Amino acid sequence: MRLLLAATLLASLAALPVPAWADKPYKITYIQGVTGNPFYMSVACGGAEAAKRLGVSFEAQGPQQYTPALQMRVLNAVIASKPDGILFTADDPVALTATLLDAKERGIKILSIDGDVKDMSVAVSNIQSDNFDGGGQAAKKLAELIGDKGKVMALMNSPAANVAQQRLQGFQEELAKHPGITFLGVQYSNNQTAKAASIVTSTVAAHPDLSGIFTITTNNTEGAATGVREAQREGKIMIVGFDTSDPIVEAIRKGIVAADIVQYPYRVGQLGVEMMVAALEGKPVERQVHTPFVVATPANIDTPEVQQYIYRTNCR
């Protein structure tokens, strides 16, 4: 059913109008949430493909840590380079709003990738998966895996992460429908894999009957897999993650990660550049575009249907 829904959404996305060859050699920059992250790298790869096809200039930049202060430095430098458009993944939905509004006033088009800033007047569009629904799907899968009973926890980066909060909200609302499951709450790793592993091992020590973990972002999934291995609880604690990386894919194959909600960032990047070019040429664009996701498991991880969603570490 999930793969059928994804196929239907892909067909609808394919039907979106794609700009013809750009009238001008526009300069478009994508500012990532953090460099080196496979999701953002996949967005950049998709953007580069679309830019080449449409004859526009494209580059990707980002901070080396997932913090608004460092991202602000990147944003200021990009604005100073006077691009025509900025694709932007906000590390904080509020902290960078004033600077983005300043860029808009200078005539730079802003398009949000993977989450709006709080002031929705900033961006011409936002492209992302339905994170609330993804969180709900994670809760359903985790409940199924643990037989609708037991203790579970969640791991995320920080309370300020808007997209992660949507996933958590969807997870909690679905989990409330499963009264046999006790939710131990959410803990924060500050996007540090080692910190996520430490949280898992300490939680297992305090709750030896821990049954499941919802890991809301890539580093948390990698860290949780390490923590479960260190606690020697592989196959006993079910990890349901969100987003992929090479280590996560390998952990899925080994059954350490039981399931993973996988977005389609390559297509997000393509759509971002296509819609930015349309906006720069004065054409209407949709304000909110949702892209599909699939649920990867050890049983389907190597199928063509799932592999097209797996995130990239390079653009080859």
SULWOTA-V496783 format. One record per residue. N is the residue number from 0. RES is the residue in one small letter. SS is DSSP state (H for helix, E for strand, L for the rest). PSI is psi in whole degrees, 0 to 359 (none if undefined). Layout:
<<N,RES,SS,PSI> <N,RES,SS,PSI>>
//
This chain:
<<0,m,L,315> <1,r,H,318> <2,l,H,325> <3,l,H,317> <4,l,H,318> <5,a,H,318> <6,a,H,321> <7,t,H,317> <8,l,H,322> <9,l,H,319> <10,a,H,319> <11,s,H,323> <12,l,H,322> <13,a,H,336> <14,a,L,348> <15,l,L,143> <16,p,L,130> <17,v,L,128> <18,p,L,147> <19,a,L,182> <20,w,L,128> <21,a,L,142> <22,d,L,331> <23,k,L,156> <24,p,L,70> <25,y,L,151> <26,k,E,117> <27,i,E,133> <28,t,E,134> <29,y,E,123> <30,i,E,113> <31,q,E,163> <32,g,L,322> <33,v,L,145> <34,t,L,154> <35,g,L,351> <36,n,L,128> <37,p,H,326> <38,f,H,308> <39,y,H,326> <40,m,H,322> <41,s,H,321> <42,v,H,314> <43,a,H,320> <44,c,H,316> <45,g,H,320> <46,g,H,319> <47,a,H,321> <48,e,H,313> <49,a,H,321> <50,a,H,317> <51,k,H,318> <52,r,H,326> <53,l,H,355> <54,g,L,36> <55,v,L,162> <56,s,E,139> <57,f,E,138> <58,e,E,159> <59,a,E,136> <60,q,E,165> <61,g,E,165> <62,p,L,158> <63,q,L,351> <64,q,L,152> <65,y,L,77> <66,t,L,141> <67,p,H,324> <68,a,H,315> <69,l,H,324> <70,q,H,328> <71,m,H,320> <72,r,H,317> <73,v,H,315> <74,l,H,315> <75,n,H,319> <76,a,H,320> <77,v,H,316> <78,i,H,319> <79,a,H,335> <80,s,L,357> <81,k,L,58> <82,p,L,164> <83,d,L,326> <84,g,E,148> <85,i,E,124> <86,l,E,129> <87,f,E,126> <88,t,L,110> <89,a,L,128> <90,d,L,342> <91,d,L,133> <92,p,L,350> <93,v,L,317> <94,a,L,329> <95,l,L,6> <96,t,H,314> <97,a,H,320> <98,t,H,322> <99,l,H,321> <100,l,H,322> <101,d,H,318> <102,a,H,318> <103,k,H,318> <104,e,H,335> <105,r,L,1> <106,g,L,9> <107,i,L,126> <108,k,E,138> <109,i,E,132> <110,l,E,124> <111,s,E,138> <112,i,E,124> <113,d,L,41> <114,g,L,126> <115,d,L,156> <116,v,L,166> <117,k,L,320> <118,d,L,102> <119,m,L,358> <120,s,L,348> <121,v,L,311> <122,a,L,147> <123,v,L,337> <124,s,L,162> <125,n,E,129> <126,i,E,123> <127,q,E,168> <128,s,E,165> <129,d,L,91> <130,n,H,327> <131,f,H,313> <132,d,H,320> <133,g,H,319> <134,g,H,321> <135,g,H,319> <136,q,H,323> <137,a,H,318> <138,a,H,318> <139,k,H,316> <140,k,H,318> <141,l,H,318> <142,a,H,318> <143,e,H,317> <144,l,H,328> <145,i,L,13> <146,g,L,30> <147,d,L,25> <148,k,L,154> <149,g,E,185> <150,k,E,136> <151,v,E,158> <152,m,E,171> <153,a,E,148> <154,l,E,130> <155,m,E,176> <156,n,L,303> <157,s,L,161> <158,p,L,339> <159,a,L,352> <160,a,L,105> <161,n,H,311> <162,v,H,316> <163,a,H,325> <164,q,H,322> <165,q,H,317> <166,r,H,316> <167,l,H,318> <168,q,H,315> <169,g,H,320> <170,f,H,312> <171,q,H,320> <172,e,H,321> <173,e,H,320> <174,l,H,329> <175,a,L,342> <176,k,L,0> <177,h,L,82> <178,p,L,344> <179,g,L,354> <180,i,E,132> <181,t,E,124> <182,f,E,118> <183,l,E,355> <184,g,E,183> <185,v,E,143> <186,q,E,158> <187,y,E,132> <188,s,L,354> <189,n,L,33> <190,n,L,25> <191,q,L,120> <192,t,H,315> <193,a,H,321> <194,k,H,318> <195,a,H,318> <196,a,H,317> <197,s,H,320> <198,i,H,317> <199,v,H,313> <200,t,H,321> <201,s,H,325> <202,t,H,321> <203,v,H,322> <204,a,H,322> <205,a,H,331> <206,h,L,81> <207,p,L,342> <208,d,L,18> <209,l,E,130> <210,s,E,329> <211,g,E,157> <212,i,E,131> <213,f,E,115> <214,t,E,115> <215,i,L,343> <216,t,L,171> <217,t,H,305> <218,n,H,328> <219,n,H,323> <220,t,H,315> <221,e,H,316> <222,g,H,319> <223,a,H,321> <224,a,H,319> <225,t,H,316> <226,g,H,319> <227,v,H,320> <228,r,H,316> <229,e,H,328> <230,a,L,358> <231,q,L,46> <232,r,L,24> <233,e,L,134> <234,g,L,350> <235,k,L,326> <236,i,L,119> <237,m,E,121> <238,i,E,125> <239,v,E,116> <240,g,E,182> <241,f,E,121> <242,d,L,157> <243,t,L,167> <244,s,L,172> <245,d,H,315> <246,p,H,326> <247,i,H,317> <248,v,H,317> <249,e,H,322> <250,a,H,327> <251,i,H,314> <252,r,H,324> <253,k,L,352> <254,g,L,5> <255,i,L,318> <256,v,E,119> <257,a,E,330> <258,a,E,157> <259,d,E,131> <260,i,E,117> <261,v,E,123> <262,q,L,187> <263,y,L,65> <264,p,H,330> <265,y,H,316> <266,r,H,326> <267,v,H,315> <268,g,H,317> <269,q,H,310> <270,l,H,322> <271,g,H,313> <272,v,H,317> <273,e,H,315> <274,m,H,327> <275,m,H,316> <276,v,H,317> <277,a,H,315> <278,a,H,319> <279,l,H,332> <280,e,L,10> <281,g,L,15> <282,k,L,150> <283,p,L,144> <284,v,L,153> <285,e,L,139> <286,r,L,327> <287,q,E,122> <288,v,E,124> <289,h,E,133> <290,t,E,156> <291,p,L,171> <292,f,L,166> <293,v,E,162> <294,v,E,111> <295,a,E,138> <296,t,E,169> <297,p,L,332> <298,a,L,333> <299,n,L,1> <300,i,L,329> <301,d,L,12> <302,t,L,151> <303,p,H,325> <304,e,H,322> <305,v,H,323> <306,q,H,330> <307,q,L,342> <308,y,L,342> <309,i,L,136> <310,y,L,153> <311,r,L,148> <312,t,L,354> <313,n,L,170> <314,c,L,13> <315,r,L,none>>
//
